[in-house]
């Protein structure tokens, strides 16, 4: 496989969608969701099982694939034993995967498996985008609301464009771009002797600057006929947008992939993405922009 294709590869379109198979009770639902995405994107579907290949598992997977309408012409199955994170990442890299789909429940033990160290490591190291499904359905439901991270970051324009690409294919009209104001940083800009009117003015100026910056990014994107709105919210980055998505009853939260060059401070204190992974508000797409 020509790995040079990965270098500077755009975050979209999704040409190859991979799905991690665990043979849990949700396997059929996860496969149904992955098939839906692959179909709307016109992508090939790659099924990955990290574990022993047995005749029983082959038969079970064949039955599930038949049940959800996945044909061998549209998909490939890879069976491989090994450490889950490294093996999944290796297979995604070798097969030039654009999107990896993983099932993850909010309030079941499996959460600690995928939305614990495995999901964090995959999210940080993957050379593709990662979709975490909180409540996969064998009959995938139409998405109505998408919330997108609009942080001031070079990756954000790619994340927004990827969001719009997916929203158009899934026919989602309600997309909200959210920029978070770190309350800790905001407090540091306000001196102790500031009057109430001065404090309000400072907060207003910061919010207006963030809105202008976000609007400049949005103007570079292909919005089309999507009802795109933007909002500035206050709170701890990661935690605030997660709460906003939950309150808005969003179907999908889309965020930037974490920066790979983390310093000591980042390793000691929780990164933005950790707050999202700790308590998923809905399905979460982590866009790897490959910049």
TORTI-851139 format. One record per residue (C-alpha): residue number from 1; x, y, z. Coordinates in steps of 0.2 Angstrom, whole numbers. Layout:
MARTOR, num, c1, c2, c3
MARTOR, NUM, X, Y, Z
...
***
This chain:
MARTOR, num, c1, c2, c3
MARTOR, 1, 0, 0, 0
MARTOR, 2, 6, 17, -5
MARTOR, 3, 7, 26, 12
MARTOR, 4, 13, 42, 4
MARTOR, 5, -6, 44, 0
MARTOR, 6, -8, 48, 19
MARTOR, 7, 3, 64, 18
MARTOR, 8, -8, 80, 17
MARTOR, 9, -23, 69, 13
MARTOR, 10, -39, 79, 15
MARTOR, 11, -50, 75, 30
MARTOR, 12, -64, 72, 17
MARTOR, 13, -72, 64, 7
MARTOR, 14, -73, 48, 16
MARTOR, 15, -68, 35, 3
MARTOR, 16, -64, 21, 15
MARTOR, 17, -74, 18, 31
MARTOR, 18, -68, 5, 44
MARTOR, 19, -78, -2, 58
MARTOR, 20, -71, -11, 73
MARTOR, 21, -81, -27, 77
MARTOR, 22, -82, -34, 94
MARTOR, 23, -96, -47, 93
MARTOR, 24, -105, -38, 107
MARTOR, 25, -124, -37, 108
MARTOR, 26, -123, -21, 98
MARTOR, 27, -113, -28, 84
MARTOR, 28, -128, -27, 72
MARTOR, 29, -132, -9, 76
MARTOR, 30, -114, -3, 74
MARTOR, 31, -113, -12, 57
MARTOR, 32, -129, -4, 52
MARTOR, 33, -123, 13, 56
MARTOR, 34, -106, 11, 48
MARTOR, 35, -115, 4, 32
MARTOR, 36, -127, 19, 32
MARTOR, 37, -112, 31, 32
MARTOR, 38, -102, 21, 19
MARTOR, 39, -117, 21, 8
MARTOR, 40, -120, 40, 8
MARTOR, 41, -102, 43, 6
MARTOR, 42, -100, 31, -8
MARTOR, 43, -86, 23, 2
MARTOR, 44, -79, 5, 3
MARTOR, 45, -82, -3, 20
MARTOR, 46, -68, -12, 30
MARTOR, 47, -73, -23, 44
MARTOR, 48, -59, -25, 57
MARTOR, 49, -59, -39, 71
MARTOR, 50, -45, -39, 83
MARTOR, 51, -45, -56, 90
MARTOR, 52, -45, -75, 86
MARTOR, 53, -54, -80, 70
MARTOR, 54, -65, -95, 72
MARTOR, 55, -78, -104, 62
MARTOR, 56, -92, -98, 75
MARTOR, 57, -87, -80, 73
MARTOR, 58, -86, -81, 54
MARTOR, 59, -104, -89, 54
MARTOR, 60, -110, -75, 66
MARTOR, 61, -103, -61, 56
MARTOR, 62, -109, -68, 39
MARTOR, 63, -127, -69, 47
MARTOR, 64, -126, -51, 54
MARTOR, 65, -119, -44, 37
MARTOR, 66, -133, -53, 28
MARTOR, 67, -146, -46, 40
MARTOR, 68, -140, -28, 38
MARTOR, 69, -137, -29, 19
MARTOR, 70, -118, -29, 18
MARTOR, 71, -112, -38, 3
MARTOR, 72, -95, -45, 0
MARTOR, 73, -93, -34, -16
MARTOR, 74, -95, -18, -5
MARTOR, 75, -84, -23, 10
MARTOR, 76, -69, -33, 16
MARTOR, 77, -66, -41, 32
MARTOR, 78, -49, -42, 41
MARTOR, 79, -46, -53, 56
MARTOR, 80, -30, -50, 66
MARTOR, 81, -24, -54, 83
MARTOR, 82, -14, -42, 93
MARTOR, 83, -15, -27, 105
MARTOR, 84, -31, -18, 101
MARTOR, 85, -25, 0, 99
MARTOR, 86, -9, -3, 89
MARTOR, 87, -17, -16, 78
MARTOR, 88, -32, -5, 74
MARTOR, 89, -21, 10, 70
MARTOR, 90, -9, -1, 60
MARTOR, 91, -23, -8, 49
MARTOR, 92, -31, 9, 47
MARTOR, 93, -15, 16, 41
MARTOR, 94, -11, 2, 29
MARTOR, 95, -28, 3, 21
MARTOR, 96, -29, 22, 20
MARTOR, 97, -44, 23, 31
MARTOR, 98, -53, 40, 31
MARTOR, 99, -65, 36, 45
MARTOR, 100, -65, 23, 59
MARTOR, 101, -82, 19, 67
MARTOR, 102, -82, 12, 85
MARTOR, 103, -97, 8, 96
MARTOR, 104, -97, 16, 113
MARTOR, 105, -111, 16, 126
MARTOR, 106, -112, 30, 139
MARTOR, 107, -117, 20, 154
MARTOR, 108, -111, 2, 152
MARTOR, 109, -95, -6, 156
MARTOR, 110, -89, -6, 138
MARTOR, 111, -88, 12, 140
MARTOR, 112, -72, 10, 150
MARTOR, 113, -65, -1, 136
MARTOR, 114, -67, 10, 122
MARTOR, 115, -70, 27, 129
MARTOR, 116, -56, 24, 141
MARTOR, 117, -38, 22, 137
MARTOR, 118, -41, 13, 120
MARTOR, 119, -52, 27, 113
MARTOR, 120, -40, 41, 120
MARTOR, 121, -25, 32, 112
MARTOR, 122, -34, 29, 95
MARTOR, 123, -41, 47, 95
MARTOR, 124, -23, 54, 98
MARTOR, 125, -14, 43, 87
MARTOR, 126, -25, 39, 72
MARTOR, 127, -21, 46, 55
MARTOR, 128, -40, 46, 51
MARTOR, 129, -56, 53, 59
MARTOR, 130, -64, 43, 72
MARTOR, 131, -83, 41, 75
MARTOR, 132, -89, 36, 93
MARTOR, 133, -107, 29, 93
MARTOR, 134, -116, 31, 109
MARTOR, 135, -132, 23, 104
MARTOR, 136, -131, 14, 88
MARTOR, 137, -147, 8, 80
MARTOR, 138, -150, -7, 69
MARTOR, 139, -162, 5, 59
MARTOR, 140, -151, 21, 59
MARTOR, 141, -161, 36, 64
MARTOR, 142, -160, 53, 54
MARTOR, 143, -148, 65, 62
MARTOR, 144, -156, 82, 65
MARTOR, 145, -144, 93, 74
MARTOR, 146, -125, 94, 73
MARTOR, 147, -114, 104, 85
MARTOR, 148, -96, 108, 79
MARTOR, 149, -81, 114, 88
MARTOR, 150, -76, 131, 82
MARTOR, 151, -60, 133, 92
MARTOR, 152, -47, 146, 86
MARTOR, 153, -35, 133, 78
MARTOR, 154, -28, 130, 61
MARTOR, 155, -38, 113, 61
MARTOR, 156, -55, 121, 63
MARTOR, 157, -58, 126, 45
MARTOR, 158, -55, 108, 40
MARTOR, 159, -66, 102, 54
MARTOR, 160, -80, 113, 49
MARTOR, 161, -79, 109, 30
MARTOR, 162, -79, 90, 35
MARTOR, 163, -95, 94, 45
MARTOR, 164, -103, 102, 31
MARTOR, 165, -98, 88, 19
MARTOR, 166, -106, 76, 31
MARTOR, 167, -121, 86, 35
MARTOR, 168, -125, 88, 16
MARTOR, 169, -124, 70, 13
MARTOR, 170, -135, 65, 28
MARTOR, 171, -147, 80, 24
MARTOR, 172, -144, 88, 41
MARTOR, 173, -150, 107, 40
MARTOR, 174, -146, 112, 58
MARTOR, 175, -128, 115, 61
MARTOR, 176, -121, 125, 75
MARTOR, 177, -103, 131, 76
MARTOR, 178, -98, 134, 94
MARTOR, 179, -82, 143, 101
MARTOR, 180, -78, 141, 119
MARTOR, 181, -72, 155, 130
MARTOR, 182, -60, 148, 144
MARTOR, 183, -67, 156, 160
MARTOR, 184, -50, 154, 168
MARTOR, 185, -41, 164, 154
MARTOR, 186, -56, 176, 155
MARTOR, 187, -53, 179, 173
MARTOR, 188, -35, 183, 171
MARTOR, 189, -39, 197, 159
MARTOR, 190, -49, 206, 171
MARTOR, 191, -40, 215, 185
MARTOR, 192, -46, 214, 203
MARTOR, 193, -50, 233, 203
MARTOR, 194, -60, 233, 188
MARTOR, 195, -78, 240, 190
MARTOR, 196, -93, 230, 185
MARTOR, 197, -96, 241, 169
MARTOR, 198, -77, 238, 164
MARTOR, 199, -79, 219, 167
MARTOR, 200, -94, 218, 156
MARTOR, 201, -86, 228, 143
MARTOR, 202, -71, 217, 143
MARTOR, 203, -82, 201, 142
MARTOR, 204, -91, 209, 127
MARTOR, 205, -76, 214, 118
MARTOR, 206, -69, 196, 120
MARTOR, 207, -85, 188, 114
MARTOR, 208, -86, 200, 99
MARTOR, 209, -68, 196, 94
MARTOR, 210, -71, 177, 95
MARTOR, 211, -87, 179, 85
MARTOR, 212, -78, 189, 71
MARTOR, 213, -64, 177, 71
MARTOR, 214, -76, 162, 69
MARTOR, 215, -86, 171, 56
MARTOR, 216, -70, 174, 46
MARTOR, 217, -67, 155, 46
MARTOR, 218, -85, 151, 41
MARTOR, 219, -84, 163, 26
MARTOR, 220, -70, 151, 19
MARTOR, 221, -82, 136, 20
MARTOR, 222, -94, 129, 8
MARTOR, 223, -110, 131, 18
MARTOR, 224, -123, 128, 4
MARTOR, 225, -141, 128, 10
MARTOR, 226, -137, 122, 27
MARTOR, 227, -144, 133, 42
MARTOR, 228, -128, 137, 49
MARTOR, 229, -127, 147, 66
MARTOR, 230, -112, 151, 77
MARTOR, 231, -112, 154, 96
MARTOR, 232, -99, 159, 109
MARTOR, 233, -101, 150, 126
MARTOR, 234, -91, 152, 142
MARTOR, 235, -84, 137, 151
MARTOR, 236, -70, 125, 152
MARTOR, 237, -65, 120, 134
MARTOR, 238, -71, 102, 130
MARTOR, 239, -83, 102, 145
MARTOR, 240, -93, 117, 140
MARTOR, 241, -96, 111, 122
MARTOR, 242, -101, 94, 128
MARTOR, 243, -114, 102, 140
MARTOR, 244, -120, 113, 126
MARTOR, 245, -122, 98, 114
MARTOR, 246, -132, 89, 128
MARTOR, 247, -143, 103, 132
MARTOR, 248, -146, 106, 113
MARTOR, 249, -150, 88, 111
MARTOR, 250, -138, 86, 97
MARTOR, 251, -136, 70, 87
MARTOR, 252, -118, 73, 83
MARTOR, 253, -104, 83, 91
MARTOR, 254, -89, 86, 79
MARTOR, 255, -72, 91, 87
MARTOR, 256, -54, 94, 81
MARTOR, 257, -42, 80, 84
MARTOR, 258, -30, 84, 98
MARTOR, 259, -14, 92, 95
MARTOR, 260, 0, 79, 94
MARTOR, 261, 14, 90, 101
MARTOR, 262, 8, 90, 119
MARTOR, 263, 19, 98, 132
MARTOR, 264, 22, 94, 150
MARTOR, 265, 7, 105, 155
MARTOR, 266, -5, 96, 143
MARTOR, 267, 1, 79, 150
MARTOR, 268, -2, 84, 168
MARTOR, 269, -19, 92, 165
MARTOR, 270, -34, 86, 156
MARTOR, 271, -35, 90, 138
MARTOR, 272, -51, 97, 130
MARTOR, 273, -55, 80, 122
MARTOR, 274, -53, 71, 138
MARTOR, 275, -69, 80, 145
MARTOR, 276, -79, 75, 130
MARTOR, 277, -73, 57, 131
MARTOR, 278, -76, 56, 149
MARTOR, 279, -95, 59, 147
MARTOR, 280, -101, 58, 129
MARTOR, 281, -116, 69, 126
MARTOR, 282, -121, 61, 110
MARTOR, 283, -112, 53, 95
MARTOR, 284, -94, 61, 93
MARTOR, 285, -84, 63, 78
MARTOR, 286, -66, 67, 80
MARTOR, 287, -59, 75, 64
MARTOR, 288, -41, 71, 59
MARTOR, 289, -37, 85, 47
MARTOR, 290, -19, 78, 43
MARTOR, 291, -12, 95, 42
***
